[in-house]
Amino acid sequence: MRYRTKLLLIFLAVALGTNGISLFVMDRLALHYLYDGYRAKLLSITASIAVMLDGDLLNQVQTESDEKSPAYLQLRNTLRQARNANRRPDTYMQRVFTVRQAVGSAKALLVGVDAEESIQSAAHAGEAYRDGQATQIDITQSEVAQQFIGDEFGSVLRAHAPVRNRQGQIVGAVVVEAPSGWVDQKMRPIRISALFAMSLAALISIPAALLISRRTSRPLLDLHAAVDRIGKGDFETPLTVTSRDEFGSVGHAVNAMALGLKERDRVKATFAHYVSQQVMDSILKSGSELKLSGDRKRITVLFCDIRGFSTMSEKLPPEKVVALLNAYFEAMVEVIFRNNGTLDKFIGDGMMVIFGAPEDDPNQEERAVRTALEMQQDLRRLTAKWEADGIHIRIGIGINSGPAVVGNIGSTRRMDYTAIGDTVNLASRLESATKELAVGILISEYTYNAVRGLFRFKDMGSVQVRGRTEPVLTYTPLEDGGQS
């Protein structure tokens, strides 16, 4: 489910739930206050009717035969007048009658005078009061029921008050019953209004929730689009920030991140011009701070140098020399990188290349020899273009394999990733020996032993190099390839 849809549902649920709870509470409060008012008014009417009745006349009505007596008729007429007077919009009296205590029983009540006109519904004098809840009526007290009660006449609210004779003695009680439907009738317009308010709230909440969810999700969609562009390498399209809230803060952070990534890529691209791709990748993958250190490992070292470059550069303008060197290095470095070589450094018009570091390479000797052969081939293509200007370049390449210390050498403020040791020195001496032996490529016996089955070689015999007491067997690869 989309975040926007979730927001919409949450806003609707909160809005409608809050309104529903509020209306429910208001309904309960209205019912409570209406019911309390109804009870108070009913008790007041009941007490008033009890005062209106003559207790001495009520004491004369004992049995059904007394219903024709003047006392009964007068009391019934008084009850009917009181009942009819209280059948109005604010109060509706359903039934009014009197009761008295049964002789010999403290709980049983007998009906006295009933104002009901219907013969089927009217109770007769002397009959037992049959509501099944006689114990709840204390004729000595003025009371109103706390809850609606049910009898054969339906659900009613009942109140009663004592009737006294001229001596102040309680001779009975008047009972008034009001229907519960009157309260429901009064609550109906309140509940209809509440339902209307609920519907209106829903109609207002839906577009409001849509608007809020849209306004809330729009910054997220913009952020998603911006992060997606950044993930694809587009750092040039900043996120437009229009708000000053948390989304605005995130937007500024995303823009700052894009600038940082752009700067990182710029530094990385610039860095790549100064160190080889392998070294740069190794540094970035390590994830740790650079430090001066070295590891002893087997590598293959290639030295390459332009022969007679100093003499040639004296005859050419400096601009021409720089352009020639740049074209030469561009072609040679492409060959080196194509064969997974690590360009250690430029040494004037020469280069030092490492194979097998920083990443181990089991085929390092083969790659080094292949690099040397391809460099010679590419050089011939270059010199073919320069022959019109009288420029002819030859290079010498020396290759040696063996153990060396490889790592970050220098100081904490300036360090180089390089290799040091006798293996490196011998490769340099072999490059110098190519001039004496008049070959373009010269490899040591240590490299030859690893690749002698992969290329055709010519044995160049032993070479005594400076710095070593023992001579070194050397070989030169034949450029037509094949096996020896």
N, C-alpha and C positions, 0 to 999 in steps of 0.2 A: 504494500500500500504506500502511495506517495506521501511525502511529508505534508504537502499542501492538503491532501484529503484528510490526513490525521488531524491537522490543525482545525479544519472545517468541522469535523465531527466533534472534536473536543470543545470548540467554541459553542457549537449548537447545544451539546450536552450540558455545558456549564450554564449557558443562558436559559435554556428551557428548564433545567433542573433547579436553578435558583428561583426562577419565577414560579415553578410548580410548588416548591417548598414554601415560598412566601405566601402564595395564594392558599395553600393548605392550612398554614398557621392562621392566616386571616379568617378563613372559614371556621376553624375551630374556636377562635376568639369571638367571632360574631355569634356563633351558635351558643357559646358559653354566656355571653352578656345578654343575648336575647332570651335565653332560657332563664337566667337569673332574674331578669326583669319581669318575665312572665310569671314566675313563681311568686315574686314579691307582690305583684298586682293581684294575683289570684288569692293570696293569703289575705290581703287587705279587703278584697270584696267579700271573702268568706266571713271575716270578722265583722264586717258591717252588716251582713245579712243576719248573723247570729244576734246582734244587738237589736235588730228590727223585730225579731220573733218574741212572742209572749210565752215565757216558760210555763206559766200556769195553764195556758191553753194547750201547750204541747203535752203537758202532764196528763191531760184529759184524754189523749188519743192513745189507746192501748191495743185495740184489736181492729180487725177489718170492719166490724159492725159500727165502729166509731167514724167511718169515712163519710157518713151522711150528717154527722153532727156539725153544728155551726162552728165549733172550735177547729175542726179539721178543714172545713171549707175556707175559713178565714186564713188559717196558716198556709194552705195550698195556694190561695190567691196571692198572699204576700210573697211566697217563694217564686211564683210564676212572674210577678211583676219585677222582682229582682233579677230573675234569669233573663227576661226579655230586655230589661234595661242594659244588661251586660253582654248582649249579643251585638257587638259593634266591631269595626275594623281592627281596633287595637286590642280587643279582648273578645274571646268567644266562649261563653259558658254553655256547655253541652247539657249538663244535668245538675239539678240541685234537689236535695232531700234531707230529711233528718233521721237520726238514729238515736237509740237509747240503750242503756245497759240492761241486759236480760236479768231478771230476778233469779238469784241463786247462782249466777255465773259471772266471774270477773272479766271473762274474755269474750263471751258471746254478746253480739249486738243485734238489736231488732230494729227494723225499719219503722219510722214514725209516719211522716207526711212526705209524699213524693209529688213533685210538680209536673211530672211527665204526663202528657195528654194521651199517649198511645196506650191502649189497654194491654197490648202484648208486652210492652216494655216497662210499664209502670209496676212498681212494687206496692204491695198492700201493707197496711199497718199491722204490726205484730209478726210479720215475716222475718226470718233470719237474714241478716245481711250476708249475701253469698259472694263476696269477692275473693274468698279464700285467703285474705290477708287481714283478717279482723284484728289480729294481734298488733298490727301496725297503727291502729287508731287508738289514741288515748283521748277520750272525750273531755278530759279535764284540761287539755292543752290546745292552743291554737298552733297548728302545724301545716306544712305543705310537704308533699313527698319529694325526696331528692331525685328520684327517677320516675320515668313514665311507667305506669303499671297497666296490666291488661286484665280485662274482665269480659263479660259477655257483650259489653257495649263497645269493645275495641280498646285501643291504647290511649290512655288518658293520664292527665296530671291531676292529682287529687289533693284537695286541701280541706281541713275541717277546723271548726271553732266551737267552743262550748256555748250552750244556751242555758241561761239562768232564769229562775222564777223571781217573783218580787222580793223574796227573802234572800236572794243571792245564791241560792242553792243550784247546783248543776243538775239539770233534769234530762239533758241529752246534748246532742251536737248537730250542727248543720254541716253537711258534706257537699262540696262543690267539685264537679269534674269538668275539666276542659280537655278537648281533644289534642293529641300530639300533632295532628296534621296541621294545626294552626301555625305551629312553629316552623314546620316544613314549608308551609305556604309563604311565610315571611322570609325563609331562607332561599326560596327559589329564585327571586330576582337577584339576590346577592350572589348566588352560585352562577347564574347566567352571566352576570357582569364579570365574575371571576373567569369563567370560560372564555368570554369575549376578550378579556385582558390577556389570557393565556394565548389565544389565537393571534392577537395583535402582537404580542411579544415574539411569537414564532415568526410572523411575517417580517418583523423588524430584525430579528436575530439572524435569519437566513442570509439576507443581503449583507448585513453587517459582518457576519462570520466569513462570507465569501470575500468581502473587501479586506478584512484583517488578514485572512489566510493568504490572500494574494500578495498583499503588501509585505507580509512576513516572509513568504517563500521566495519572492522576487530576488531579494539580496542573496539568498542561498543559491538560486539558479545562476545568478551573475557570478557568484564565487566559484560555483562548479565549472562554469564555462571558462573562467579565468585560469583556474587550476589546471583544467584540461589543456588549455593553450600552452601553459607553462610546461606541462608534462610532455608536450610535443615539441618543445624547444622554442616556442614563440615568446620571447621576452620583451618584444617591442610594443605590445598592445596592453597598456596598463588598465587596471580595473577602475571604472568610474565610481568614485565614492561620493554619495550625496547626503548620507546621514551621519549624525554624530553619536550614534548609539554604539552598542557592541558590534553590530554588523559593520559599521563604519571603521571601528578599530581593527576588525579582522581584515577588511578591505585594504587598509593602509599596511597591515602586516603582510598581506599577499603581495602588494606592490613592492614592498621592501624586499621580500623574498625573491621576487622576479629580478630586481636590480642586483641582488646579491648573486643569484645564479648567473646572470648575464656577466657580471664582473668575474665570477669564477671561471666561466667559459673563456672569457677574454684572457685571463691570466693563464689558463690551461693552454690556450692556443699559442700565447706568447712563449710560455714555458717550453712548448714542444719545439720551438725554433732553436732552443739552446741545449736541450738534452734529447736523447733518443726516445722514441715512443715506448720502448720496453722499460726504460728506467722510469719514465714518468708514470706509466701504468703501475709499476711496482711500488712507487712511492705513494700513489693514491690508494692502492689496495691495502697497503700496510695499516693505514688508519692510526699510526703512532707517530710521535714526534721524531723528526730526523735527528740522528745522532752520529757522532764519529765512531765508526766500527767497521770491521772487515771480517770476511769469512774465507777460509781456505777451501778452494774448490778447483776442479779441473775445468779449464777453459781452452778455447782456441783463439789466438790473437792474430789479427791481420794488420800489417802496416803497409801503407801505400804512399808513394811519393812521386812527384813529377820530376823527371830527369832534366837537368839543365834549365830549370825554370828561372833561376836567378839571371843567367845570361840572356834568356829570351825576354825577360821583363825589362831589361835595360834598353832593348831596342823598340819597345812599344810604349805608347802613352799610358799613364797610370789608369785612366778610365778604361782603356782597352784591356789592360791586365785584369782589372776588377771584373769587367764583364765576362772575360774569358774564364776566369776562375769560378765565377758564379755558375756559368753554364756547365762547366766541368763537374763542380761539386753537386749540382742539381741532378745530373745524370748518375753520378757514382752513388750518391746517398739513396737514390731510388732503388738501385740494385741491392744495396746493403739491406734496406728495410724489406725488400721483397723476399730476401732470404733469411729473415728473422735475425739479422745482425744488430748489435748494439753499437751505435756510433759513440765511441768514447770521447774523442776530441779531434779538432782540427789542429794540425801542427804546421803552421805556415801554409805551404802548398801540399802538405801531406795529411794523412788521416790515420787514426788508430781505431780499429774495430774489434769488438769482442763478440765471440759466439759462446753460448752456454751460460751467460749471466746477463741480467739478474735471474732469469728463469733457466732452470736446467734444460739442456737440450742433448739427447743421446746422439743426435745426428750432427753435432756441431762441426766436426771435421769436414764432413761432406758439404755442408752449407758454406763453410769458409772457402773451400776449393772452388765450388760452383760460383760463388760470389766473385772470386778472382777472375775466373774465365769470362764471366759475363761483363765484368768491368772492362776487360781488355776488348771485348767485342763492341761494347757501347762506345769506347774511346775511339775505335776505328771509324765508327759512324760520325762521331763529332769531328775528327780531324779531316774527314772527307769534305765537310762543309767549310773548314778553315783553310784548306789548301790554297784557295784563290788569294788569300791574304798572306800566303807564305808561312803559315803557322802549322807546325807539325809537332805534336806532343806525344811523348812516350812516358810510360809509368813503370815503376818497379814495385812488385808486391812480394812481401815476405810473410810466411805463415808458420806458426809453431803451436803445438798443443802441449799442455802440461798443467801442473798445479800452480796456483797463484793466489795471492790475497786480494779479494774483490770486495769493495764496499765504499763507504763515504770517507774520503781522504781529504785532509785540509784542516781548517779551523772551524769553530762554532759559528763564525760570521761568514765564512766562505768555504764551501766544500765542493768536491767533485766526486762523482761516482766513477771510479776507475779501478784498474788492476795494476798491481806491482809485483815484482819478483823476477826470477831468472827466466821464466817462460816468456814474459813480456820483452825482456832485454834481447833474448835470442831471436824473437820474431823481428825486432828492429834491425839486428845485425844481418839477418837473412835478406831483408829488404835492401840494405846497403850492398850486400854481396851480389845482387842481381846485375849490378853494373860490371863487376869483374867477370862474371860468368856469361854476360851478354844474353840473359834470358829475362822474360817479362815477369815470370812467377817462379818463386823458389820456396819449397816447403821442406820442413825438417823431417827426419826419419820418424819422429813421434807422431806427426800428422799422417805421414805416408802409411804407417802400419794400420791406421784405422780406415783408410780409403783406397788401399792399393787394388782392391778388386772392383772399384767403381769407375776408375778413370785410367787412361793410358798415360804412362809416365816415362820420362827419360832420366836415367840415373846421372846425376851431376857430380858424383864422387864426394869425397870428404872436403869439408870446408873448415878451416881454422878461423874461428871468430874471436874477436877481441873479448877478453874477460873470461874465456873458458880454456882450460888446460887441454881438454880432449876435443878432437875435431868432431864435426857433426856431419852425418850422411845427409845429403840433400837430393831433392828430386824436383823436376819441373813437369807440370801436367801438359800433355799435348792437347791442343784445342780441338782436335777432331773427335775427342771423346773415345768411348769404347773401353775395353779391358786391356790390360798389359799382357 
